[in-house]
Amino acid sequence: MALHQLTRRQLLRAAGLAAGVAAVSSCAAPPGPVGAHAAQPRPDRLRMLYATAEGNLDAVRTQLPAFRDRFGFGLEIDGQPYDALQQRTFAELAVRSGHYDIMIMDTPWTPALTRVIEPLSGYLRQPALNDFADVDLGDFIPKIFYDTAVYREDTPTAHFPATGAPAATDAISAAGFDIYGLPIQANGLTMAYRKSLFEDPAEQSAFAARTGEPLTVPSTWDEFRTVAAFFTRPAERRYGTTWMAGVGDWATDDFKTLLAGFGGDGHLIGDDLSLRFADEPGERALAFYRDMITDRPVVPPGTASASWDETASTFGAGLAAMSMNYHSMELDSPGLGEVGYAPVPRGQATGPHFGTYMLSINRSSAHKAWAYRAITWLTSAPVQLEMAKAGLHPTRTSVYDRLVADPANPDAEFYRALRDTLSVGVGRARLTNYTEVSQAIAVAVNTAATGRAEPRAALDQAARSVRRLLAAAGYEVPR
């Protein structure tokens, strides 16, 4: 499998998303009506707006010939890099353009868009519309499905309350929610490690002599800290781990993963808009983070400005024994050994960050019945399995089970770790201005990680900033 690089250095630019939200909100033209007839005439083509690297576009393109064979017409995909995709999405929906029938959605955008993308519960209940693929909602990984696709249009900040049970349309509707897309590409924070170091008898003996314990892949944050300290040898240009402490969404993702592990709410902001990131577990999580980066460093130089990309490069060069990222990792030289994978460690709880893309129907499309059939086919288990061969991160339990059980699959270990991550992960808060909120928290994370402020002071400052941001966006923040 090719390296699943998620090169999103400019991910979620606050200005771009804020402008998009304003454009959608201020547009007076209503969207098209909800619903479609199964007997709608077959179009000569469908158009889909999609992400490039972030959505594994190349994997989706491998299925275009099969799509034409199945449907009798073509699917035109307009692939856009993340920033351009975000801008195009909001621009098209703001003017209620029907140019694109299908649009890929990232979770930070969806709270602002539930009134202009199509709710699907009515489609799911029509057998005549489910004639091209088995949609089988219960096969989607539950946490992924509810976090990505299930919203309440009049209260888009709310999460569905029961995320452990397999998805079912009637239960979702009964709780006042609807389904706004079908998940296609799931990204979750997993841990990579250098197998050659962990399997080296000399390293195993040295670790046992120092700690009195066997050298194993860490499953708890305390073990992670101990193992990282053991492998940190600056004179040999080797460090225990990487972190993504540069100011950006990556630092927020590091923090929210630790926050959940330390018993806090990994969403950062509660559905009631309480500032959960600033609670006591957040202070402990941030102190742990700073300890590994500044107080007793186990990370390479440059960690304070690192993003996803630098982290992948550092690990690839063999400079760290462990790393965490959203894609499979590669080492630059065969002499560095093989990469192993595991879920990120846990503390008193667990909740690694994840984020998933879904395929949604433009409410202004003239071909909604066929767009619905198309997204059920594109996200179906057989098609996802084929896409996974080209690098897709699936969203269905059955697909992961087959990938993990295949003895000929060289990426089975990665998919096992990703599957386990997605089953327990925690997504983002549902805010129309999540980008700006995330940036404010990332500043606090970086300030504390570099030792320029104590964790409590950094979180208090972030809380003040976030409170102002939420109020400016029209939210009522509890005191």
C-alpha positions as CSV (number, residue, x, y, z in Angstrom):
1,M,0.0,0.0,0.0
2,A,1.2,3.5,-0.8
3,L,1.8,5.8,2.1
4,H,-1.5,7.4,3.1
5,Q,-0.1,10.9,3.4
6,L,-2.6,13.4,4.7
7,T,-0.8,16.6,3.6
8,R,-3.2,19.0,5.2
9,R,-0.7,21.6,6.4
10,Q,-3.3,24.3,5.9
11,L,-6.2,22.3,7.2
12,L,-9.3,24.1,8.4
13,R,-8.2,27.6,7.8
14,A,-10.4,29.7,10.1
15,A,-11.0,32.6,7.7
16,G,-12.1,30.3,4.8
17,L,-14.5,28.3,6.9
18,A,-15.9,31.4,8.6
19,A,-16.5,33.0,5.3
20,G,-18.2,29.9,4.0
21,V,-20.5,29.6,7.0
22,A,-21.5,33.3,6.6
23,A,-22.2,32.8,2.9
24,V,-24.4,29.7,3.5
25,S,-26.2,31.4,6.4
26,S,-26.9,34.7,4.6
27,C,-28.1,33.2,1.3
28,A,-31.9,33.8,1.0
29,A,-32.6,31.3,-1.7
30,P,-34.1,28.1,-0.3
31,P,-32.6,24.7,-1.1
32,G,-34.5,22.3,-3.2
33,P,-37.2,20.1,-1.7
34,V,-36.3,17.0,0.4
35,G,-36.9,13.6,-1.1
36,A,-36.9,12.0,-4.6
37,H,-38.9,9.5,-6.6
38,A,-37.4,6.1,-7.3
39,A,-38.6,6.3,-10.9
40,Q,-36.7,9.5,-11.5
41,P,-35.2,9.4,-15.1
42,R,-31.7,8.0,-15.4
43,P,-29.2,10.9,-15.9
44,D,-26.5,10.8,-18.5
45,R,-23.9,11.3,-15.7
46,L,-23.5,12.3,-12.1
47,R,-21.0,14.8,-10.8
48,M,-19.2,14.4,-7.5
49,L,-17.0,16.9,-5.6
50,Y,-14.3,15.0,-3.7
51,A,-11.1,15.4,-1.7
52,T,-7.7,14.5,-3.2
53,A,-5.2,13.0,-0.8
54,E,-7.3,13.4,2.3
55,G,-10.1,11.3,0.8
56,N,-7.9,8.8,-1.0
57,L,-9.2,9.9,-4.4
58,D,-7.0,7.5,-6.3
59,A,-8.7,4.6,-4.5
60,V,-12.1,5.9,-5.4
61,R,-11.1,6.4,-9.1
62,T,-10.2,2.7,-9.4
63,Q,-13.9,1.9,-9.2
64,L,-15.1,4.3,-12.0
65,P,-15.2,1.5,-14.6
66,A,-17.2,-0.7,-12.3
67,F,-19.5,2.2,-11.6
68,R,-20.3,2.7,-15.3
69,D,-20.9,-1.0,-15.7
70,R,-23.3,-1.1,-12.8
71,F,-25.2,2.1,-13.5
72,G,-25.0,2.5,-17.3
73,F,-23.7,6.1,-17.0
74,G,-20.5,7.8,-15.8
75,L,-19.5,9.4,-12.5
76,E,-17.4,12.6,-13.0
77,I,-15.2,13.3,-10.0
78,D,-13.9,16.8,-9.4
79,G,-11.0,16.2,-7.0
80,Q,-9.8,19.2,-5.0
81,P,-7.1,19.7,-2.4
82,Y,-8.5,20.4,1.1
83,D,-8.5,24.2,1.2
84,A,-9.9,24.5,-2.4
85,L,-12.5,21.8,-1.6
86,Q,-13.7,23.6,1.5
87,Q,-14.1,26.9,-0.4
88,R,-15.8,25.2,-3.4
89,T,-18.2,23.3,-1.2
90,F,-19.4,26.4,0.6
91,A,-19.5,28.5,-2.6
92,E,-21.7,25.9,-4.4
93,L,-24.1,25.4,-1.5
94,A,-24.3,29.1,-0.7
95,V,-25.9,29.8,-4.1
96,R,-27.9,26.6,-4.1
97,S,-26.1,25.4,-7.2
98,G,-27.1,21.9,-8.5
99,H,-23.9,21.4,-10.4
100,Y,-22.6,18.7,-8.1
101,D,-25.0,15.9,-7.2
102,I,-22.7,14.3,-4.6
103,M,-20.3,16.2,-2.3
104,I,-17.8,14.8,0.2
105,M,-18.2,16.3,3.7
106,D,-15.7,16.7,6.4
107,T,-17.1,16.7,9.9
108,P,-16.1,20.3,10.9
109,W,-18.2,21.7,8.1
110,T,-21.4,19.7,8.5
111,P,-23.0,21.6,11.4
112,A,-23.2,24.6,9.1
113,L,-24.6,22.7,6.2
114,T,-27.4,20.4,7.5
115,R,-30.0,22.7,5.8
116,V,-28.5,22.4,2.4
117,I,-27.6,18.7,2.2
118,E,-30.2,16.0,1.9
119,P,-31.4,14.1,4.9
120,L,-31.5,10.4,4.0
121,S,-33.9,8.6,6.4
122,G,-36.7,8.8,3.8
123,Y,-34.5,7.3,1.1
124,L,-33.4,4.5,3.4
125,R,-37.0,3.5,4.0
126,Q,-37.8,3.2,0.3
127,P,-36.9,-0.3,-1.0
128,A,-37.2,0.9,-4.6
129,L,-34.3,3.3,-4.0
130,N,-32.1,0.6,-2.4
131,D,-31.9,-1.6,-5.4
132,F,-28.3,-1.0,-6.5
133,A,-26.4,-1.9,-3.3
134,D,-27.0,-3.2,0.2
135,V,-26.7,-0.1,2.4
136,D,-26.7,-2.2,5.7
137,L,-26.3,0.7,8.2
138,G,-25.5,-1.8,10.9
139,D,-22.3,-2.7,9.2
140,F,-20.8,0.8,9.6
141,I,-18.6,1.1,12.6
142,P,-21.1,2.6,15.1
143,K,-18.9,5.4,16.5
144,I,-17.9,6.4,13.0
145,F,-21.4,6.5,11.7
146,Y,-23.0,8.5,14.5
147,D,-20.1,11.0,14.7
148,T,-20.0,11.5,10.9
149,A,-23.5,11.2,9.6
150,V,-26.1,11.7,12.2
151,Y,-27.3,15.2,13.0
152,R,-30.3,17.1,14.4
153,E,-31.0,19.9,11.9
154,D,-32.4,22.4,14.4
155,T,-29.6,21.6,17.0
156,P,-26.5,20.7,15.0
157,T,-24.3,20.9,18.0
158,A,-25.9,17.8,19.5
159,H,-24.4,14.3,19.2
160,F,-26.5,11.2,19.0
161,P,-26.7,9.9,22.6
162,A,-26.2,6.2,22.1
163,T,-23.1,5.6,19.9
164,G,-22.4,2.0,20.8
165,A,-25.3,0.3,19.1
166,P,-25.3,-0.5,15.4
167,A,-27.0,2.3,13.4
168,A,-30.7,1.9,12.7
169,T,-32.8,4.5,10.8
170,D,-35.9,4.2,13.1
171,A,-33.9,4.6,16.3
172,I,-32.2,7.6,14.9
173,S,-35.4,9.2,13.8
174,A,-37.1,8.4,17.1
175,A,-34.4,10.4,18.9
176,G,-35.1,13.4,16.6
177,F,-32.0,13.0,14.4
178,D,-31.5,12.3,10.7
179,I,-28.8,10.8,8.5
180,Y,-27.0,13.3,6.3
181,G,-24.6,11.1,4.4
182,L,-22.8,7.7,4.3
183,P,-19.2,7.5,5.6
184,I,-16.5,6.6,3.1
185,Q,-13.0,7.4,4.4
186,A,-12.1,7.1,8.1
187,N,-8.9,8.6,9.6
188,G,-8.0,7.8,13.2
189,L,-4.9,8.3,15.3
190,T,-2.9,5.1,15.5
191,M,0.6,4.3,16.9
192,A,3.5,3.2,14.8
193,Y,6.7,1.7,16.2
194,R,10.0,0.3,14.9
195,K,9.7,-3.4,15.3
196,S,13.5,-3.9,15.1
197,L,14.0,-1.9,18.2
198,F,11.4,-3.7,20.3
199,E,12.5,-7.1,19.1
200,D,16.3,-6.5,19.6
201,P,17.5,-8.9,22.4
202,A,20.0,-6.3,23.6
203,E,17.3,-3.6,23.9
204,Q,15.1,-6.1,25.7
205,S,17.8,-7.0,28.2
206,A,18.7,-3.3,28.8
207,F,15.1,-2.3,29.4
208,A,14.5,-5.2,31.8
209,A,17.6,-4.3,33.7
210,R,16.5,-0.7,34.0
211,T,12.8,-1.2,34.8
212,G,12.4,-4.7,35.9
213,E,9.7,-5.2,33.3
214,P,9.8,-6.8,29.8
215,L,10.1,-4.5,26.8
216,T,6.7,-4.5,25.1
217,V,4.7,-2.1,22.9
218,P,3.1,0.3,25.5
219,S,-0.7,0.0,26.0
220,T,-1.0,2.7,28.8
221,W,0.3,6.3,28.9
222,D,2.5,5.5,31.9
223,E,4.1,2.6,29.9
224,F,4.5,4.9,26.9
225,R,6.4,7.5,28.9
226,T,8.7,4.8,30.3
227,V,9.4,3.3,26.9
228,A,9.9,6.6,25.3
229,A,12.4,7.7,28.0
230,F,14.3,4.4,27.5
231,F,14.8,4.9,23.8
232,T,15.7,8.5,24.0
233,R,19.4,8.8,23.2
234,P,20.2,12.2,21.7
235,A,23.9,11.3,21.2
236,E,22.8,8.5,18.9
237,R,20.2,10.8,17.2
238,R,17.4,8.6,18.5
239,Y,14.3,9.7,20.5
240,G,11.5,7.9,22.1
241,T,8.5,9.3,20.3
242,T,7.1,12.2,18.3
243,W,4.4,14.6,19.1
244,M,2.7,17.2,16.9
245,A,3.0,20.3,19.1
246,G,3.1,23.0,16.4
247,V,0.2,25.4,16.4
248,G,-2.5,23.8,14.3
249,D,-5.3,21.3,14.4
250,W,-2.7,18.5,14.9
251,A,-1.7,19.9,18.3
252,T,-5.4,20.0,19.3
253,D,-5.8,16.4,18.2
254,D,-2.8,15.3,20.3
255,F,-4.4,17.1,23.3
256,K,-7.9,15.8,22.8
257,T,-6.6,12.3,22.6
258,L,-4.7,12.7,25.9
259,L,-7.7,14.5,27.4
260,A,-10.0,11.5,26.7
261,G,-7.3,9.2,28.1
262,F,-7.1,11.2,31.3
263,G,-10.8,10.9,31.8
264,G,-12.0,14.1,30.2
265,D,-14.3,14.8,27.3
266,G,-12.4,14.3,24.1
267,H,-14.9,16.4,22.2
268,L,-13.3,19.4,24.0
269,I,-16.7,21.3,24.0
270,G,-19.8,19.6,25.4
271,D,-23.1,19.5,23.6
272,D,-24.3,22.0,26.2
273,L,-21.3,24.3,25.1
274,S,-19.5,23.8,28.4
275,L,-15.7,24.2,28.0
276,R,-14.8,20.7,28.9
277,F,-11.2,21.0,27.7
278,A,-10.4,23.3,30.6
279,D,-11.5,20.9,33.3
280,E,-9.1,19.2,35.6
281,P,-8.4,16.2,33.3
282,G,-7.3,18.7,30.7
283,E,-4.7,20.2,33.0
284,R,-3.3,16.8,33.8
285,A,-3.2,15.8,30.2
286,L,-1.4,19.0,29.2
287,A,1.1,18.6,32.0
288,F,1.8,15.1,30.8
289,Y,2.3,16.5,27.3
290,R,4.7,19.2,28.4
291,D,6.7,16.8,30.5
292,M,7.5,14.7,27.5
293,I,8.3,17.7,25.3
294,T,10.0,20.2,27.6
295,D,10.5,19.1,31.2
296,R,12.0,15.6,30.5
297,P,12.1,15.6,26.7
298,V,11.8,12.3,24.8
299,V,11.1,14.0,21.5
300,P,13.3,15.2,18.6
301,P,14.3,18.8,18.2
302,G,11.7,20.8,16.3
303,T,8.7,19.1,18.0
304,A,7.3,22.5,19.1
305,S,6.7,23.3,15.5
306,A,5.8,19.8,14.1
307,S,2.7,18.9,12.2
308,W,1.5,15.6,10.7
309,D,4.0,16.0,7.9
310,E,7.1,16.6,10.0
311,T,6.1,13.8,12.3
312,A,5.9,11.3,9.4
313,S,9.3,12.5,8.1
314,T,10.9,12.2,11.5
315,F,9.7,8.7,12.0
316,G,10.5,7.7,8.5
317,A,14.1,8.8,9.0
318,G,14.4,6.5,12.0
319,L,14.8,9.2,14.5
320,A,12.0,8.0,16.8
321,A,11.1,4.6,18.2
322,M,7.4,5.4,18.2
323,S,5.1,7.9,16.5
324,M,1.4,8.6,16.0
325,N,-0.4,9.6,12.9
326,Y,-3.5,9.1,10.7
327,H,-2.0,6.9,8.0
328,S,0.3,4.0,7.6
329,M,4.0,4.9,8.0
330,E,7.1,4.0,6.1
331,L,10.8,3.9,7.1
332,D,13.2,5.5,4.6
333,S,15.7,2.6,4.5
334,P,15.3,-1.2,4.7
335,G,18.0,-1.1,7.3
336,L,15.7,0.6,9.7
337,G,13.5,-2.5,9.9
338,E,9.7,-2.9,9.7
339,V,6.9,-0.8,11.1
340,G,4.5,-2.2,13.6
341,Y,1.1,-0.7,14.6
342,A,-1.0,-0.6,17.7
343,P,-3.8,1.5,19.1
344,V,-2.6,4.6,20.9
345,P,-2.2,4.0,24.7
346,R,-4.9,4.5,27.2
347,G,-5.1,6.0,30.7
348,Q,-8.1,5.7,33.0
349,A,-10.1,5.8,29.8
350,T,-9.5,6.0,26.0
351,G,-10.6,8.1,23.1
352,P,-8.1,8.6,20.3
353,H,-9.0,11.4,17.9
354,F,-10.7,10.4,14.7
355,G,-12.3,12.2,11.8
356,T,-14.3,10.8,8.9
357,Y,-15.5,11.9,5.5
358,M,-19.0,11.1,4.2
359,L,-20.7,11.3,0.9
360,S,-23.7,13.6,0.9
361,I,-26.4,14.6,-1.6
362,N,-26.6,18.2,-2.6
363,R,-30.2,19.2,-1.7
364,S,-30.3,21.3,-4.9
365,S,-29.3,18.3,-7.2
366,A,-31.7,17.5,-10.0
367,H,-30.7,13.8,-9.8
368,K,-31.1,13.0,-6.1
369,A,-32.5,9.5,-6.5
370,W,-29.6,8.4,-8.6
371,A,-27.1,10.3,-6.4
372,Y,-28.5,8.3,-3.4
373,R,-28.1,5.0,-5.3
374,A,-24.5,6.1,-6.2
375,I,-23.5,6.8,-2.6
376,T,-25.0,3.5,-1.4
377,W,-22.9,1.7,-4.0
378,L,-19.7,3.7,-3.4
379,T,-19.9,3.1,0.4
380,S,-21.0,-0.6,0.1
381,A,-18.8,-3.3,1.6
382,P,-17.7,-4.9,-1.7
383,V,-16.7,-1.6,-3.2
384,Q,-15.0,-0.4,-0.1
385,L,-13.0,-3.7,0.0
386,E,-11.8,-3.0,-3.5
387,M,-10.9,0.6,-2.7
388,A,-9.0,-0.5,0.4
389,K,-6.6,-2.4,-1.9
390,A,-5.6,1.1,-3.3
391,G,-5.4,2.7,0.2
392,L,-8.9,3.7,1.3
393,H,-9.5,3.6,5.1
394,P,-12.9,1.8,5.2
395,T,-15.8,2.7,7.4
396,R,-17.4,-0.8,7.6
397,T,-16.8,-3.5,10.2
398,S,-17.0,-6.3,7.7
399,V,-14.4,-4.8,5.4
400,Y,-11.9,-4.4,8.3
401,D,-12.6,-8.0,9.4
402,R,-11.7,-9.3,6.0
403,L,-8.6,-7.1,5.6
404,V,-7.3,-8.1,9.1
405,A,-8.0,-11.8,8.5
406,D,-6.3,-12.0,5.1
407,P,-2.9,-13.7,5.7
408,A,-1.7,-12.3,2.3
409,N,-2.4,-8.7,3.3
410,P,0.8,-6.9,4.2
411,D,-1.2,-4.1,5.8
412,A,-3.3,-6.3,8.1
413,E,-1.6,-5.0,11.2
414,F,-2.3,-1.4,10.3
415,Y,-5.9,-2.1,9.6
416,R,-6.3,-3.9,12.9
417,A,-5.0,-0.9,14.8
418,L,-7.1,1.5,12.8
419,R,-10.2,-0.7,13.3
420,D,-9.6,-0.8,17.0
421,T,-9.1,3.0,17.1
422,L,-12.2,3.8,15.2
423,S,-14.3,1.6,17.5
424,V,-13.4,3.7,20.6
425,G,-12.4,7.1,19.1
426,V,-13.8,10.5,19.8
427,G,-14.5,13.1,17.1
428,R,-14.7,16.9,17.2
429,A,-17.2,19.2,18.8
430,R,-20.0,20.2,16.5
431,L,-19.6,23.9,16.0
432,T,-19.9,26.1,13.0
433,N,-16.7,27.8,14.0
434,Y,-14.8,24.7,15.2
435,T,-11.7,25.8,13.2
436,E,-11.3,28.9,15.2
437,V,-12.0,27.1,18.5
438,S,-9.4,24.5,17.6
439,Q,-6.8,27.1,16.8
440,A,-7.3,28.8,20.1
441,I,-6.8,25.5,21.9
442,A,-3.8,24.7,19.8
443,V,-2.2,27.9,20.9
444,A,-2.7,27.0,24.5
445,V,-1.3,23.5,23.9
446,N,1.8,24.9,22.2
447,T,2.3,27.6,24.9
448,A,2.2,25.0,27.7
449,A,4.2,22.3,25.7
450,T,7.1,24.8,25.2
451,G,7.1,25.8,28.9
452,R,6.0,29.4,28.2
453,A,3.0,29.0,30.5
454,E,1.8,26.6,33.1
455,P,-0.9,24.2,31.8
456,R,-3.5,25.8,34.1
457,A,-2.7,29.3,32.9
458,A,-2.7,28.2,29.2
459,L,-6.0,26.5,29.5
460,D,-7.6,29.5,31.3
461,Q,-6.4,31.8,28.5
462,A,-7.8,29.4,25.9
463,A,-11.1,29.3,27.8
464,R,-11.4,33.0,27.6
465,S,-10.6,33.0,23.9
466,V,-13.0,30.2,23.2
467,R,-15.8,31.8,25.2
468,R,-15.4,35.0,23.1
469,L,-15.4,32.9,19.8
470,L,-18.5,31.0,20.7
471,A,-20.4,34.2,21.7
472,A,-19.4,35.8,18.5
473,A,-20.8,32.9,16.6
474,G,-24.1,33.3,18.3
475,Y,-23.8,30.5,20.9
476,E,-24.9,30.9,24.5
477,V,-22.0,29.6,26.7
478,P,-22.9,28.5,30.2
479,R,-21.0,30.1,33.0
